[in-house]
């Protein structure tokens, strides 16, 4: 499992590094927005970055909710489509614990059982938590372990691209696999499986948007350990374990 987790970590880093490249399809990656106000009918005031704008949505949106969306133009007007609500774990960008690629690699290298090591680490961090929000966040990470899900908050140099990686073992047709879920503020969520086959490693990965699928197809060839890759679109991707509002609301 340690080796597979290390391989999966390389997949996530490749995806995020690829999103930094100034390629022609980066302009079509999903945008992040927050719903500020609902007007009569299907009109909403939303905030994208530091810009507030009015838009229409046939899909009922939650005021205060955060979404991904594709941005385009229609007759000179900015339009939003394919709105997908973000999971609760992205509710607050002020994450009290962040692990970069080097720290995760070292963690995997030194751990025979990452679940036990992380459980001990979280217990120590909770004992010295400086706020209710930090305590609630660490509690969620600990609760995910009880659900047999390893949750790792990811940190990159560009703070707007931080995210989460979740991992658990799963048996599919007697085949041991590593099921994973990852979510990035700038890319949406991914979900899939890493298999060790007779011919090598197979990666099945699902993403929410076609542009992210193109991003993967153009960059995953860099990972030499993957022998077969299957990429598909799925707009119903959900976390293996999500952070519930009942604990997140302890932030205040």
Secondary structure as GFF3:
##gff-version 3
##sequence-region A 1 252
A	DSSP	alpha_helix	2	19	.	.	.	ID=ss1
A	DSSP	three_ten_helix	26	28	.	.	.	ID=ss2
A	DSSP	beta_strand	31	38	.	.	.	ID=ss3
A	DSSP	beta_strand	43	48	.	.	.	ID=ss4
A	DSSP	beta_strand	51	56	.	.	.	ID=ss5
A	DSSP	beta_strand	66	74	.	.	.	ID=ss6
A	DSSP	beta_strand	77	85	.	.	.	ID=ss7
A	DSSP	three_ten_helix	88	90	.	.	.	ID=ss8
A	DSSP	alpha_helix	101	110	.	.	.	ID=ss9
A	DSSP	alpha_helix	114	127	.	.	.	ID=ss10
A	DSSP	alpha_helix	132	146	.	.	.	ID=ss11
A	DSSP	beta_strand	150	154	.	.	.	ID=ss12
A	DSSP	three_ten_helix	159	161	.	.	.	ID=ss13
A	DSSP	beta_strand	163	172	.	.	.	ID=ss14
A	DSSP	beta_strand	175	184	.	.	.	ID=ss15
A	DSSP	beta_strand	188	197	.	.	.	ID=ss16
A	DSSP	beta_strand	200	207	.	.	.	ID=ss17
A	DSSP	alpha_helix	210	217	.	.	.	ID=ss18
A	DSSP	three_ten_helix	220	222	.	.	.	ID=ss19
A	DSSP	beta_strand	226	233	.	.	.	ID=ss20
A	DSSP	alpha_helix	245	248	.	.	.	ID=ss21
A	DSSP	three_ten_helix	249	251	.	.	.	ID=ss22
###
